């Protein structure tokens, strides 16, 4: 069994690292906020003082960070990841970043003899806790085979899309659909409300229709109660839609639904809904139409 390292222990990273510990894996952990590693250390994780030490003392290092800026900082900072990369080291970046940044990071790691996999995930906190994530991989197939036993402890399915950056492209593709569906649900509820329909009956209608999905069922109580505790923060959905817009521009591709969703989620973020669940885009639509919750 390999020694594993984990950098980034937020809403997603912490339960994922815990799942590895619960299966008997040896896991070294690092997080800037020390209070976030307490439960993991109590479960058997080894805390280390820097990203450099994580990579130095681990065979495979996983990163789950908020954005490209955080990833680049952890890679290039003093006592950062790149200082310890050498032949035989595998770096698995599970963060959601742009394909271009993934490719650049892979080159930095490769120059030092290591192997980089971009392996973002589809699924939010509940899926992370329940090991129901879908892991979307770009990079070396041999490295993937080495990591696969650990991916199986984190998710229900691993899909290899090809070379470096393809995993990141796949993550943007699935989150494009997520963002558009989220706004579509909000608009449906808004239209129904403006038409004088009872929200409970509209939610029931969707539940029994062919448009019912696990996503809808996961958000249904939020719409019903008007409370939006974060499973996937709205500000992260806004960030991802911004990445999608930039990548579509680079590919000279027009995506009308994604473009409108990008505007709406960005507005919701700027209007105080950043830390709520992405389903709170419904609140933004209501605010734009002067409807109170």
C-alpha positions in Angstrom: 0.0 0.0 0.0 1.2 3.5 -0.9 1.7 6.4 1.6 -0.8 9.1 0.6 -0.7 12.8 1.1 -3.7 15.2 1.1 -3.5 19.0 0.6 -6.8 20.9 1.0 -9.2 19.8 3.7 -12.3 21.9 3.0 -15.9 20.8 2.5 -14.9 18.2 0.0 -11.3 17.3 0.9 -11.9 16.5 4.5 -14.6 13.7 4.0 -12.5 12.3 1.1 -9.4 12.1 3.2 -11.5 10.6 6.1 -12.8 7.9 3.8 -9.2 6.8 3.0 -8.3 6.7 6.7 -11.3 4.6 7.4 -10.1 2.0 4.9 -6.7 1.8 6.7 -4.7 4.0 4.3 -1.7 5.9 5.7 -2.5 9.5 5.0 -0.3 12.6 5.6 -2.3 15.9 5.7 -1.7 19.6 5.3 -4.1 22.5 5.4 -3.5 26.2 6.0 -6.3 26.3 8.6 -5.0 23.9 11.3 -8.4 23.4 12.9 -9.6 21.6 9.8 -7.2 18.7 10.4 -8.1 17.9 14.0 -10.7 15.2 13.3 -8.4 13.6 10.7 -5.5 13.5 13.0 -7.7 11.9 15.7 -8.7 9.3 13.0 -5.0 8.5 12.4 -3.7 11.0 9.8 -0.2 12.4 10.2 -0.1 16.3 10.1 2.9 17.8 8.2 4.0 21.4 8.2 4.1 22.2 4.5 3.1 21.0 1.0 6.8 20.2 0.4 6.8 17.8 3.3 3.5 16.2 2.2 5.0 15.3 -1.2 8.4 14.4 0.2 6.9 11.8 2.6 4.1 10.5 0.3 4.1 8.4 -2.8 0.8 9.9 -4.1 -0.3 13.4 -3.2 -3.9 14.5 -3.6 -4.9 18.1 -3.8 -8.5 19.4 -3.4 -8.3 23.2 -3.5 -10.7 26.0 -4.3 -9.3 27.5 -7.5 -6.4 27.9 -9.8 -4.8 30.6 -7.7 -4.8 28.3 -4.7 -3.3 25.4 -6.7 -0.5 27.5 -8.2 0.3 28.9 -4.8 0.6 25.5 -3.2 2.7 24.3 -6.2 5.1 27.3 -6.4 5.3 28.8 -2.9 8.4 28.4 -0.6 8.2 24.8 0.8 5.7 24.1 -1.9 4.8 21.0 -3.9 7.3 21.5 -6.7 10.3 21.6 -4.4 9.7 17.9 -3.5 8.6 16.5 -6.9 11.0 13.9 -8.2 10.8 10.7 -10.4 8.2 8.3 -8.9 6.0 11.0 -7.3 2.4 11.2 -8.4 0.4 14.4 -7.9 -3.4 14.1 -8.3 -5.1 17.4 -8.6 -8.8 17.0 -7.8 -9.5 20.8 -7.9 -11.8 22.4 -10.5 -9.5 24.6 -12.6 -9.2 25.5 -16.3 -7.8 22.9 -18.8 -5.1 25.3 -19.7 -3.9 25.6 -16.1 -4.1 21.8 -15.7 -1.9 21.4 -18.7 0.6 24.0 -17.4 0.7 22.3 -14.0 1.3 18.9 -15.6 4.3 20.4 -17.5 5.8 21.8 -14.2 5.5 18.4 -12.6 6.8 16.5 -15.6 9.9 18.7 -15.8 10.8 17.5 -12.4 10.3 13.8 -13.2 6.9 13.4 -11.5 3.5 12.5 -13.0 0.4 14.8 -12.7 -3.2 13.6 -13.1 -6.0 16.1 -13.3 -8.9 14.3 -11.6 -11.7 16.6 -10.6 -14.9 15.1 -9.4 -18.6 15.3 -10.2 -20.6 15.4 -7.0 -20.9 17.6 -3.9 -20.4 17.1 -0.2 -23.0 14.4 0.3 -21.5 12.4 -2.6 -18.0 12.9 -1.0 -19.2 11.6 2.3 -21.0 8.6 0.8 -18.2 7.7 -1.7 -20.5 8.4 -4.6 -18.3 10.8 -6.6 -17.5 10.3 -10.3 -13.8 10.9 -10.8 -12.9 12.5 -14.1 -9.3 11.8 -15.1 -6.8 13.3 -17.6 -3.2 12.0 -17.7 -1.0 9.0 -17.8 -2.8 5.7 -17.8 -0.2 3.8 -15.8 -0.4 6.5 -13.0 -4.2 6.1 -13.1 -3.9 2.4 -12.6 -1.7 3.0 -9.6 -4.2 5.5 -8.1 -7.3 3.5 -9.1 -7.5 1.5 -5.8 -7.7 4.8 -3.9 -10.2 6.3 -6.4 -12.4 3.3 -5.7 -12.5 4.3 -2.0 -13.5 7.9 -2.9 -16.1 7.4 -5.6 -18.4 5.1 -7.5 -16.9 5.5 -11.0 -13.6 6.6 -12.5 -13.6 7.8 -16.2 -10.3 8.3 -18.0 -10.8 10.9 -20.7 -7.3 10.9 -22.1 -4.3 13.1 -21.8 -3.7 15.9 -19.2 -6.3 18.6 -19.2 -9.1 16.3 -20.5 -10.3 15.6 -16.9 -10.6 19.3 -16.3 -12.5 19.8 -19.6 -14.9 17.0 -18.6 -15.5 18.7 -15.2 -16.4 22.0 -16.9 -18.7 20.1 -19.3 -20.7 18.4 -16.5 -20.8 21.6 -14.4 -22.1 23.5 -17.4 -25.1 21.1 -17.4 -25.4 21.5 -13.6 -25.5 25.3 -13.8 -28.0 25.4 -16.6 -30.3 22.8 -14.8 -30.0 24.8 -11.6 -31.2 28.0 -13.3 -33.8 26.1 -15.2 -35.3 24.8 -11.9 -35.3 28.2 -10.5 -37.0 29.7 -13.5 -39.6 26.9 -13.4 -40.5 27.6 -9.8 -40.6 31.4 -10.5 -42.9 31.0 -13.5 -45.2 28.7 -11.5 -45.3 31.1 -8.6 -46.1 34.0 -10.9 -48.9 31.9 -12.4 -50.4 31.4 -8.9 -49.5 27.8 -8.5 -48.7 26.3 -5.0 -45.0 25.6 -4.7 -45.6 22.3 -2.9 -47.7 21.0 -5.8 -45.2 22.2 -8.4 -42.4 20.3 -6.5 -44.7 17.2 -6.4 -45.4 17.5 -10.1 -41.6 17.6 -11.0 -41.0 14.6 -8.6 -43.5 12.5 -10.6 -42.5 13.7 -14.0 -39.8 12.5 -16.4 -37.8 15.7 -15.4 -37.2 14.3 -11.9 -33.5 13.8 -11.2 -31.3 13.0 -8.2 -30.2 16.6 -8.3 -33.8 17.9 -8.0 -34.5 15.5 -5.1 -31.3 16.8 -3.4 -32.5 20.4 -3.7 -36.2 19.9 -3.2 -36.3 20.5 0.6 -34.3 23.7 0.0 -37.0 25.1 -2.3 -39.7 23.9 0.0 -38.3 25.4 3.2 -36.6 28.5 1.7 -33.4 27.5 3.3 -30.2 26.9 1.3 -27.4 25.2 3.4 -24.5 24.7 1.1 -23.9 21.3 -0.5 -22.2 23.1 -3.4 -21.6 26.8 -2.8 -23.1 29.2 -5.3 -19.8 31.1 -5.5 -18.1 27.9 -6.7 -20.8 27.4 -9.4 -20.2 31.1 -10.4 -16.5 30.4 -10.6 -16.9 27.3 -12.7 -19.3 29.1 -15.1 -16.6 31.8 -15.5 -14.1 29.1 -16.4 -16.6 27.6 -18.9 -17.1 31.0 -20.5 -13.3 31.6 -20.8 -12.8 28.1 -22.3 -15.7 28.5 -24.7 -14.2 31.8 -25.9 -10.8 30.1 -26.4 -12.5 27.4 -28.4 -14.5 30.0 -30.4 -17.8 28.3 -29.3 -21.0 30.1 -28.4 -23.0 28.6 -25.6 -26.1 30.7 -25.1 -27.5 28.9 -22.0 -24.1 28.8 -20.3 -23.6 32.5 -21.0 -26.9 33.5 -19.4 -26.4 31.2 -16.5 -23.0 32.8 -16.0 -24.6 36.2 -15.7 -27.3 35.0 -13.3 -25.0 33.2 -10.9 -22.5 36.0 -10.9 -25.2 38.4 -10.0 -26.4 36.1 -7.2 -22.8 36.0 -5.9 -22.5 39.7 -6.0 -25.9 40.1 -4.2 -25.0 38.3 -1.1 -25.8 34.7 -1.9 -22.2 33.4 -2.5 -22.0 31.1 0.6 -25.5 29.6 0.0 -26.1 26.5 -2.0 -26.2 26.9 -5.8 -29.9 26.3 -5.6 -30.2 29.8 -4.2 -30.0 31.1 -7.8 -33.8 30.8 -7.4 -33.6 33.5 -4.8 -31.7 35.7 -7.2 -34.4 35.2 -9.9 -37.0 36.1 -7.3 -35.1 39.3 -6.3 -34.8 40.3 -10.0 -38.6 40.0 -10.2 -39.3 41.7 -6.9 -40.8 38.6 -5.2 -40.1 38.0 -1.6 -39.4 34.5 -0.2 
